[in-house]
Amino acid sequence: MASFKLLYASFTLLALLSSSSFTLGYPGFNFGWGHGGGGGGVSRPIGGPRFSGLSPAFYSHSCPQANDIIVSVLKSAISKDPRMAASLLRLHFHDCFVQGCDASVLLDDHPTFVSEKKSVPNKNSLRGFEVIDEIKAKLEQACPETVSCADILALAARGSTVLSGGPNWELPLGRRDSKKASLSGSNNNIPPPNSTIQNLVTFFRRQGLNEVDLVSLSGAHTLGMARCTTFKQRLYNQNGNNQPDSTLERSYYHDLKAVCPKTGGDNNVSPLDLASPVTFDNTYFKLILSGKGLLTSDQVLLSGNVGKPMQLVKDFADDRALFFNHFARSMVKMGNVHPLTGNKGEVRKNCRRVN
């Protein structure tokens, strides 16, 4: 049933993207910030606090067409592969949680460092690098050595959200790119899928993010898929006693067992939001309330019995506009984790290599 729903949702998104009535030229999905895209009661881009060195108008003179170029590539990529929206959102998360939002996640191996792509959270898991390469190549043609890879990741995350039906937001820009990557940082700073609620709070606090940000940003799991290896323990041995996770709704548990056998099938995938896996909405939180959060780190937002996260799950399940508003604000906040600005770092010509 879940796979049927995924297929149906994929066709629905493809129809949207190919529809002549679905255009990206609506006012504001650029640096002019007129009206927002996405719905959920958010009619114009959601503003946020200003951060030192970053500004929504950073490229307004040096590369005013940057966002239009990015959105054009995104529209094509997501129409071909609806999972790509989630993959590009995830790239931005995995970048910002390691050394800050500096595009270090995009770097290949170098004589002086090992690529973060080889870390446990990223290996055989992160996707979308080719889409970022295409965006960068087109931006280099239009505005050479101007738009950073770190800003491309932030803009692609926002664009992917809006194209999937989610909120728009005013995005501070002006990040520069790191000249190094950190394999150990990637292994140690990205929350694993079997995290307890206490672990999640700790991982987010390290980045200057609070419990509201934790729940809001977890809502990105309204999009995308997860491999069996990330949730198999919930089905067969959650607490080391060869028993399933008791918080899993029973019919959902049996559906997942059909996708993920006890042995093998580690790279089989299941939607994080089985009801609407390619639509950015608040169904993710409704599923958690019914015991259908896919990852341990999803379900513990409720079952962890920590007051604020529990209440936010309920609030976001009840009010899509509230979730959209908080998600947008938390994305701005996360996008401003330790950015390189001014003369720090560089603007890479190729996102995979230092200049």
Secondary structure, 3 states (H helix, E strand, C coil): CHHHHHHHHHHHHHHHHHCCCCCCCCCCCCCCCCCCCCECCECCCECCCCCCCCECCCCCCCCCCHHHHHHHHHHHHHHHCCCHHHHHHHHHHHHHCCCCCCCHHHCCCECCECCHHHCCCCCCCCCCHHHHHHHHHHHHHHCCCCCCHHHHHHHHHHHHHHHCCCCCECCCECCEECCCCCHHHHHHHCCCCCCCHHHHHHHHHHCCCCHHHHHHHHHHHHCCEEEHHHCHHHHHCCCCCCCCCCCCCHHHHHHHHHHCCCCCCCCCEEECCCCCCCCCCCHHHHHHHCCCCCCHHHHHHHHCCCHHHHHHHHHHHHCHHHHHHHHHHHHHHHCCCCCECCCCCECCCECCECC
